[in-house]
Amino acid sequence: MTQGPITIRPATAADAAAIAAIYAPYVLSGTVSFENEAPDARQIRARMAASDGLYPWIVATSGDDGDGAGVLAYAYATRFRDRPAYRYVVETSIYVAGGTQRQGVGRLLYEALVDTLRAQGFTQAIGVISLPNDASITLHEAVGFRRAGVYREIGYKQGRWIDVGFWQCELNPSAVPPAEPRPFSETGVVRA
């Protein structure tokens, strides 16, 4: 259960252990993540650093969380595909701590991520959801994502084949020529 006001802010290296702790159950006991081994804080810090100031990593916290304590959820964006023509599109992810699910924290955080990506100038966000996952579908659709398609039986985990759905959110019009996205380090977290 959350206590105190919810704060949405950029994630820092000090949050890596809390982020790793939130993510681990999704890796170890479910099919939401296709990783088999949960990354530790060092690996999370490396992933955050790999964003090179372009892609946002943000957290929702409650209370005074100066050292990473109080992190309730995290969300981030990454490169959608490796080819240069895809640089205007991002893939998004969000993970909420087990005790804070279905309390509105995820929606507040994901709305802030989408608003931030809009301010940066990205054109599309893609959410990738292992199926079935009604809670994730509901969250994505609540913040403006729409179903774009399903790949059947493309992930094998926990003794079964898993379908993966793609949800897409238009962030900005696809101008010709497109403007280069602004780095997260310039925009910070934006809440419309």
Steps between C-alpha positions, in 0.01 A plus 500: 500500500633845412557761767540871445483692175621337180798666336599436139865578429796392286658177620855524632778247553395492868166350390659200326467261795132589550434464127674160497287389796177606326599326177629171646159337569390574143808315374508212745137401547308606194495543128472880489874525436682266264822524700591187697735657755412814692755778449668640809544868587827523305331368185207739544743794536669388176163490320416846629839633386449343156211739443768767440277779629258450210253247636321564830509282809254628760372383838192550716582538868321566824638694792864603533697275266835672472698175481266293284277388786131551436510412128159356415531458124727583210452559129738558216534528126760343275588493134227314309731349237866546414468653152523884467156534338341380827659772717172692534327200664552359850409180681361557849493289815350541846526288814311559824596350837269214596349677802412813303326352199149622420535816711547747214876535536567324168261723311649821647848381411411379149316824422813691601714278276268556202488879565879507524545309174259743329700796626817337370347480152478124450221404259390154621529288813474122484398291799585130481280279718527126561152352478272452676545808721174688550647740758776616265261530205262710711784727613636547149158578356421740787796719401430497125650183357303296247546139395725475196544123465598169654788264434393145583714267711828688470626477858563177689511531878385295796419199286271668249489712187384859551332742260622859494274795426608838371319815608574832330453858616530797265703760686540769236404543135743342256634818341702497178784541561484400866681699768762313699375399846632710788700323771330417829787683666357821346128447565495317833172347614197671344150474640227651283 
